[in-house]
Amino acid sequence: MDSHHHDIIRLAWSRHLGLDDSALRPGHRHTAVDPNATCVTFVRLGDSSALLGPKDALTAAEARTDEELSKRGALGELLKSTAGRTQGPTVLSFADEVRTTLDRHDPLISRELGHVLGLEALCAPDDVIAADLTRKRSWFTLLGDDRPADSAASLSAAAHLEWEGVLADVAVLTAPTARRQGNAQVVARLATNEAFDEGMIPQWRSSAENGTARRLAARLGYEEWGVFISVDLSNPSDADNP
């Protein structure tokens, strides 16, 4: 990605976090104190970052480097007296080049919500929540080709959600019995290319520990360029320990 793409990504995330447009400028950490915040949020994009939350919680983290805060469990450990559940580290990846190869000849693709719902019924609730496909749009669902389309099984689906008019947050969900067969790559490629067609930069979010999702993103042309972590301060009894 070039500097122009980086600037657009920083702008979108600044707005997504409710910050000034220049908050995530290169070489700078932006600290935003919110006395009413119920979580501490840390976002890193290249050499810029943002740290948001109540003052006491931020004081514990401000002396740590971006590299230190990006590590699993680091932010939660700093806030252990008040920390609840931790979300992340989530790796943020972005694509800047259209790739057209689908690695599948004439796949059977549905654009209907019903096939997405059918797929969700086959998957674990945590996977369904993480993909959050029904809140997105422009679904691409790969169907099995052993039956007519109206009764075909849903194998994998992808979609994207517009962020701040410039990013397209892409997610994919695959049936347990259809994984590791290249199905996710087909639909994720279609969703990614549609985002490009609509003038947006595709974004891919995956758990730092999910090597499968990160390898898929790399095959699709996404470049890892950031991290997101959020620590809930409202329920310390639910703390996640690294």
Protein Blocks (a to p, Z undefined) as FASTA:
>chain_A
ZZklmmmmmmmmmmmnopafklmgghiacddddfkbcbdcdddehjaccdeddfklmmmm
mmpcfklmmpghklmmmmmmmpccdedjddddddfbdcfbgoighiacdfbfklmmmmmm
mpcfklmmmnommmmghiacdddfkbcfklcccfbdcddddeehlaccddddddfklgon
ommmmmmmmmmmmmmmnopacdddddfklmmlmmmmmmnopacfbdcddddfklmmlpcc
ZZ
